[in-house]
Every structure is written in structure tokens, then in C-alpha cells.
Amino acid sequence: MEIRRDNKFFTFFKRFGLYILGGFIIVAVIVTATVAGVLANRGGEQEPVVDVTTEPISFGLPMNDAVIIRDYSDELLQYNETMAKYQSHCAVDLTSEDPTVMAVADGTVVDVDYRYLYGNIVTIEHKDGFVSVYSSLDSNLEVGEGDSVVKGQKIGTISTSAANEATYGAHLELTLYQNDEKVDPNSFISLQSK
């Protein structure tokens, strides 16, 4: 009489094999979902692709022989004589004997407007996320919405059209944005060294 001995491995696998296989499938599904979630989240946080072959933006002066009459100040309050109150001034006010106002860089005119407090306004969009805004201009503008401009091109002349700064005389209020945030024009344009 022959005694049959079952292999312990096969006996164990017959008893618990389905449980083991189910466990492997559950772990595989969890790992796959976790990896997919991490990759999806990482994809949403990636920086936008920037073309590094282009030349960086080069700024020029908005006026010839200009003098700053009110400088940029986002932290210290400045007294506005016209409005008779202290306020931040996130722009630079310039004046000159030459009233010509020029584009500070190549770009496209995206808006031409008039607002009582700021006067006649020209907004130019540049590359690298920059936008320049020229306020207190005369109504005889040299550019219109949709026009392409080059650095140094005349866009208008200074005036007293800005009601909130009427006591400062004919001047330009230059505001500069980078990626939709106001920035100090002095950081990009040599306004102080004329």
C-alpha cells in the first residue's frame, strides 16, 4: 500500500490561493491609482513652456529729458495735492519740456480709453508678460487699439487730462505690469539717469 503525500505548498495554495490572488489585484489597483493621481497633480503644477530662443524684452524711455515729479511707492504713502490725501502711488509721473510720449518697448495697443480721474489712456501689451499704461495723455493720440508699435514710437503727448493729478501740470503717468501685477518701472527702465 502506497501512502500518498500531498505537497504542503500545493495544499496551502489550494486553500488560500484565491485570497492571495485577490490581494495582489487590490494592491495593483491602489498603486496604479496613486501613481496616476500623482502624475495628474504634477501636470497641473508645471510651469508654462517659455521659448528661450527669443531675446529678452528691452525697454526704452517714455519721454526725452524727463523729470520725475512723483515716483513709484507701493508701501510708503505719498501726499496727493490734487486729492488732498495720502495714498500709494504705483506708477511714475514724468514731465518734460518735450511733451512727446513714446512706447517703452515693442508691442500691441490693446486699449485706448478715457477715464475722468486718469485722463486719456493708452495700454500696450509687450512680450514676457509686460503691459505698459500711459495716462494723462492729450486727446490727440497717435495710436489706436490693435496697432503694433515699436520701442521709441510716438504714441501721444502729455497733458493735464488726469483729474486726480491736475495740480501737477502736464505730465505722463506711467504704470508697468508684469504678469498682471503692478511693478516699479524703475526696476526695468533707467528713468533716474537721464
Secondary structure in CASP SS format (residue, H / E / C, confidence):
PFRMAT SS
TARGET T0000
AUTHOR 0000-0000-0000
METHOD secondary structure of the structure
MODEL  1
M C 1.00
E C 1.00
I C 1.00
R C 1.00
R C 1.00
D C 1.00
N C 1.00
K H 1.00
F H 1.00
F H 1.00
T H 1.00
F H 1.00
F H 1.00
K H 1.00
R H 1.00
F H 1.00
G H 1.00
L H 1.00
Y H 1.00
I H 1.00
L H 1.00
G H 1.00
G H 1.00
F H 1.00
I H 1.00
I H 1.00
V H 1.00
A H 1.00
V H 1.00
I H 1.00
V H 1.00
T H 1.00
A H 1.00
T H 1.00
V H 1.00
A H 1.00
G H 1.00
V H 1.00
L H 1.00
A H 1.00
N H 1.00
R H 1.00
G H 1.00
G H 1.00
E C 1.00
Q C 1.00
E C 1.00
P C 1.00
V C 1.00
V C 1.00
D C 1.00
V C 1.00
T C 1.00
T C 1.00
E C 1.00
P C 1.00
I C 1.00
S C 1.00
F C 1.00
G C 1.00
L C 1.00
P C 1.00
M C 1.00
N C 1.00
D C 1.00
A C 1.00
V E 1.00
I E 1.00
I E 1.00
R E 1.00
D C 1.00
Y C 1.00
S E 1.00
D E 1.00
E E 1.00
L E 1.00
L E 1.00
Q E 1.00
Y E 1.00
N E 1.00
E C 1.00
T C 1.00
M C 1.00
A C 1.00
K E 1.00
Y E 1.00
Q E 1.00
S E 1.00
H E 1.00
C C 1.00
A C 1.00
V E 1.00
D E 1.00
L E 1.00
T E 1.00
S C 1.00
E C 1.00
D C 1.00
P C 1.00
T E 1.00
V E 1.00
M E 1.00
A C 1.00
V C 1.00
A C 1.00
D C 1.00
G E 1.00
T E 1.00
V E 1.00
V E 1.00
D E 1.00
V E 1.00
D E 1.00
Y E 1.00
R E 1.00
Y C 1.00
L C 1.00
Y C 1.00
G E 1.00
N E 1.00
I E 1.00
V E 1.00
T E 1.00
I E 1.00
E E 1.00
H C 1.00
K C 1.00
D C 1.00
G C 1.00
F E 1.00
V E 1.00
S E 1.00
V E 1.00
Y E 1.00
S E 1.00
S E 1.00
L E 1.00
D C 1.00
S C 1.00
N C 1.00
L C 1.00
E C 1.00
V C 1.00
G C 1.00
E C 1.00
G C 1.00
D C 1.00
S E 1.00
V E 1.00
V C 1.00
K C 1.00
G C 1.00
Q C 1.00
K E 1.00
I E 1.00
G E 1.00
T E 1.00
I E 1.00
S E 1.00
T C 1.00
S C 1.00
A C 1.00
A H 1.00
N H 1.00
E H 1.00
A H 1.00
T H 1.00
Y H 1.00
G C 1.00
A C 1.00
H E 1.00
L E 1.00
E E 1.00
L E 1.00
T E 1.00
L E 1.00
Y E 1.00
Q E 1.00
N C 1.00
D C 1.00
E E 1.00
K E 1.00
V E 1.00
D C 1.00
P H 1.00
N H 1.00
S H 1.00
F C 1.00
I C 1.00
S C 1.00
L C 1.00
Q C 1.00
S C 1.00
K C 1.00
END
